[in-house]
Amino acid sequence: MASRQDLENALQNPNVRKMLDVIASAEGVKHGYNTIFGNSRLANLKAHPNLRKKFTQTDGQENYTTAAGRYQFINKTWNNLAKTYGFEDFSPKNQDLGAVALIAGRGALNDVLNGNFKGAIGKLGREWASLPTSTYAQGKRSWDFINKQLGNNNQVTPYEPEMVPKNMITAKNSYEPEVVPKSMLQTPQTTQQQVYEPELVPANMMT
């Protein structure tokens, strides 16, 4: 089992932060850390709300969940995490640490640290029903969705370029224009013309 310090250390790793963002995106949390299942808003983060919400599974069966927070912890899971790691509230920091603990508990933390996101997601489908590897009778995301969240380098370590920020920035800039090069080139010119043309015509500005 990972220690509290292990979780703290892992949370500083960019690959881990990326994985947490992917999970949150897959869960579709509208209010981030303050999200209750169904995307209603949690007023404060003093404790897990433990509100039972009814929903219909993809197999037509009705079920209930107490999922809440950025990573949609059910109350039982959160209580176990809080007891194990001494979480005294439902704060964003503790939610992040709790999610890392769940990743570690599924044996996927090393995969994440090494940038093997596909391998990690293969192990985390039993923890988060929204992931494409989930076996639960609930709505889940496609691999296409996950790959878009991960970006270009989703098969190998995506965060290696962060060791050399200039390379990372160049990679992003060279990729985005390839999708809509004309729009990206024309938009700034159009905006400048619309803003500055009236400045050359004082009468229009006075009117």
Backbone torsions as a table, in degrees:
resi	resn	phi	psi	omega
1	MET	NA	137.2	179.3
2	ALA	-69.5	142.1	177.3
3	SER	-84.3	168.7	177.3
4	ARG	-59.5	-40.2	179.3
5	GLN	-66.6	-35.5	176.0
6	ASP	-59.5	-42.8	180.0
7	LEU	-65.6	-43.5	179.5
8	GLU	-59.8	-44.8	-179.4
9	ASN	-65.5	-43.9	-178.7
10	ALA	-63.0	-34.3	-177.4
11	LEU	-64.8	-20.3	178.4
12	GLN	-82.6	-10.8	-177.8
13	ASN	-80.5	129.7	-177.9
14	PRO	-61.9	-31.8	177.3
15	ASN	-65.3	-37.6	178.5
16	VAL	-67.4	-43.9	177.5
17	ARG	-60.4	-38.7	178.6
18	LYS	-63.6	-43.5	-179.9
19	MET	-63.5	-39.8	178.1
20	LEU	-63.2	-40.2	177.9
21	ASP	-64.0	-40.1	179.2
22	VAL	-63.5	-44.2	179.6
23	ILE	-62.5	-45.4	179.8
24	ALA	-61.8	-40.8	178.0
25	SER	-64.5	-41.9	179.1
26	ALA	-63.9	-38.4	179.9
27	GLU	-72.8	-17.8	176.1
28	GLY	66.8	39.4	-176.4
29	VAL	-77.7	114.1	-176.1
30	LYS	-71.8	-34.3	-175.8
31	HIS	-110.7	22.7	177.0
32	GLY	58.1	-127.7	-177.5
33	TYR	-65.1	-19.4	-177.5
34	ASN	-98.2	20.8	-175.3
35	THR	-92.1	130.4	171.1
36	ILE	-101.6	148.1	-179.7
37	PHE	-46.3	134.0	-176.0
38	GLY	93.6	0.0	177.8
39	ASN	68.2	32.1	165.6
40	SER	-85.8	163.9	-172.1
41	ARG	-101.8	134.3	176.6
42	LEU	-86.6	126.3	-173.9
43	ALA	-67.7	-40.0	-179.7
44	ASN	-143.4	166.5	-175.5
45	LEU	-115.4	33.7	178.6
46	LYS	-68.6	-32.7	-179.1
47	ALA	-158.8	162.3	173.2
48	HIS	-60.6	132.2	-174.8
49	PRO	-68.0	-26.7	180.0
50	ASN	52.1	48.5	177.4
51	LEU	-100.1	126.2	-179.7
52	ARG	-82.6	122.8	-179.9
53	LYS	-116.5	131.8	-179.6
54	LYS	-85.9	140.5	176.0
55	PHE	-151.1	162.2	179.2
56	THR	-104.6	127.2	179.9
57	GLN	-72.9	168.6	179.5
58	THR	-68.5	-16.3	176.6
59	ASP	-92.9	7.8	177.4
60	GLY	89.8	-9.1	-179.7
61	GLN	-77.9	143.8	176.6
62	GLU	-87.8	143.8	-178.1
63	ASN	-146.3	174.4	179.1
64	TYR	-130.6	150.5	177.3
65	THR	-144.6	152.6	175.3
66	THR	-111.8	19.6	-175.4
67	ALA	-56.3	136.5	180.0
68	ALA	-157.2	159.6	177.6
69	GLY	91.4	178.6	-177.3
70	ARG	-63.2	-28.6	-177.7
71	TYR	-113.6	14.7	174.7
72	GLN	50.6	59.4	175.9
73	PHE	-73.7	132.7	169.7
74	ILE	-78.9	156.2	-172.1
75	ASN	-58.4	-42.6	-178.6
76	LYS	-61.3	-44.1	179.2
77	THR	-62.7	-43.9	-179.0
78	TRP	-64.6	-41.7	179.1
79	ASN	-60.0	-39.9	178.1
80	ASN	-65.3	-41.5	178.3
81	LEU	-65.1	-43.5	-178.9
82	ALA	-62.0	-40.3	179.6
83	LYS	-68.2	-41.4	-177.5
84	THR	-69.9	-41.3	-172.8
85	TYR	-109.8	2.4	176.6
86	GLY	73.8	30.8	177.0
87	PHE	-71.3	121.8	-177.2
88	GLU	-97.3	-7.7	177.5
89	ASP	-151.9	-175.8	-177.7
90	PHE	-106.2	32.7	-175.3
91	SER	-63.6	159.1	177.9
92	PRO	-53.9	-43.5	-179.8
93	LYS	-60.5	-45.6	-179.8
94	ASN	-67.8	-35.0	176.3
95	GLN	-63.5	-42.3	177.5
96	ASP	-60.8	-47.2	-179.9
97	LEU	-62.9	-38.9	179.1
98	GLY	-63.4	-40.8	178.7
99	ALA	-65.4	-39.8	177.5
100	VAL	-63.3	-38.6	178.4
101	ALA	-62.3	-39.6	178.8
102	LEU	-67.7	-38.7	176.7
103	ILE	-61.6	-45.0	179.1
104	ALA	-64.7	-38.4	-178.8
105	GLY	-64.3	-25.3	177.5
106	ARG	-91.5	6.5	178.9
107	GLY	72.3	24.0	-175.1
108	ALA	-109.0	-1.8	-174.7
109	LEU	-64.6	-42.5	178.8
110	ASN	-63.4	-36.4	176.2
111	ASP	-59.6	-46.4	-179.0
112	VAL	-64.0	-47.1	-179.6
113	LEU	-58.0	-33.9	-179.5
114	ASN	-89.1	2.4	178.2
115	GLY	81.1	11.2	178.5
116	ASN	-88.8	72.2	-175.4
117	PHE	-66.1	-37.5	179.8
118	LYS	-62.6	-43.2	178.0
119	GLY	-64.2	-39.9	179.5
120	ALA	-64.4	-45.1	-179.1
121	ILE	-64.2	-31.2	175.8
122	GLY	-60.9	-27.1	-179.5
123	LYS	-95.1	-17.7	-172.4
124	LEU	-97.3	0.2	179.6
125	GLY	-63.3	-23.7	178.2
126	ARG	-84.4	-8.6	179.0
127	GLU	-99.7	-41.3	-179.9
128	TRP	-120.8	115.0	-174.8
129	ALA	-66.3	-18.4	-177.4
130	SER	-81.0	-13.6	-178.9
131	LEU	-74.6	150.6	-175.5
132	PRO	-63.5	-18.4	179.9
133	THR	-91.3	3.5	-178.5
134	SER	-67.5	144.1	176.8
135	THR	-105.3	2.9	-179.1
136	TYR	-76.3	152.7	179.2
137	ALA	-82.6	61.4	179.7
138	GLN	-138.2	160.8	179.5
139	GLY	-62.1	137.1	179.7
140	LYS	-135.7	158.9	-179.0
141	ARG	-79.9	157.2	176.5
142	SER	-85.6	164.0	175.2
143	TRP	-65.2	-30.4	178.0
144	ASP	-61.5	-42.7	177.6
145	PHE	-61.1	-47.7	-178.8
146	ILE	-61.6	-44.1	-179.6
147	ASN	-61.5	-36.2	178.2
148	LYS	-67.3	-36.9	177.6
149	GLN	-67.2	-36.2	-178.8
150	LEU	-76.0	-27.7	-178.1
151	GLY	93.9	-159.8	-173.9
152	ASN	-66.9	-45.8	-170.8
153	ASN	-94.2	66.7	-175.2
154	ASN	-93.7	-3.4	179.8
155	GLN	-101.2	-21.6	178.9
156	VAL	-127.7	-172.8	-174.3
157	THR	-64.4	104.9	-178.1
158	PRO	-68.3	-23.3	-173.0
159	TYR	-99.8	9.3	173.4
160	GLU	-56.9	-40.8	179.6
161	PRO	-60.5	-20.7	-179.1
162	GLU	-68.1	-13.0	174.5
163	MET	-72.9	-22.1	176.9
164	VAL	-134.0	85.8	-173.4
165	PRO	-50.3	-35.9	-177.9
166	LYS	-62.5	-39.0	178.5
167	ASN	-66.3	-38.4	-179.3
168	MET	-64.6	-44.3	-178.4
169	ILE	-65.2	-41.8	179.3
170	THR	-61.7	-40.4	-179.2
171	ALA	-62.6	-41.8	-178.1
172	LYS	-68.3	-43.6	-177.6
173	ASN	-65.0	-35.4	-177.7
174	SER	-76.1	-23.1	-177.8
175	TYR	-82.6	-45.9	-173.3
176	GLU	-62.0	-44.2	-179.9
177	PRO	-64.0	-22.6	-177.6
178	GLU	-68.0	-18.6	-178.6
179	VAL	-80.1	-51.6	179.8
180	VAL	-136.2	68.6	-174.7
181	PRO	-60.2	-38.6	-177.0
182	LYS	-66.7	-45.3	-178.9
183	SER	-62.4	-42.6	-176.7
184	MET	-68.7	-30.4	179.8
185	LEU	-80.5	-35.1	-174.2
186	GLN	-83.0	-33.2	-173.9
187	THR	-57.0	-47.7	-180.0
188	PRO	-62.2	-36.2	-179.7
189	GLN	-67.0	-43.2	-179.5
190	THR	-62.7	-43.1	-178.4
191	THR	-63.0	-41.8	-178.7
192	GLN	-66.4	-40.2	-179.7
193	GLN	-64.8	-42.0	-178.2
194	GLN	-66.6	-33.5	-176.7
195	VAL	-78.8	-41.2	-169.5
196	TYR	-96.7	-17.3	178.0
197	GLU	-60.0	-46.1	-179.8
198	PRO	-59.5	-27.1	-178.1
199	GLU	-67.5	-18.0	179.0
200	LEU	-89.0	-5.5	-177.5
201	VAL	-122.9	86.5	-176.4
202	PRO	-54.3	-35.8	-178.0
203	ALA	-62.0	-41.4	179.0
204	ASN	-65.0	-37.7	-178.9
205	MET	-67.3	-36.9	179.2
206	MET	-70.1	-38.1	179.2
207	THR	-65.4	NA	NA
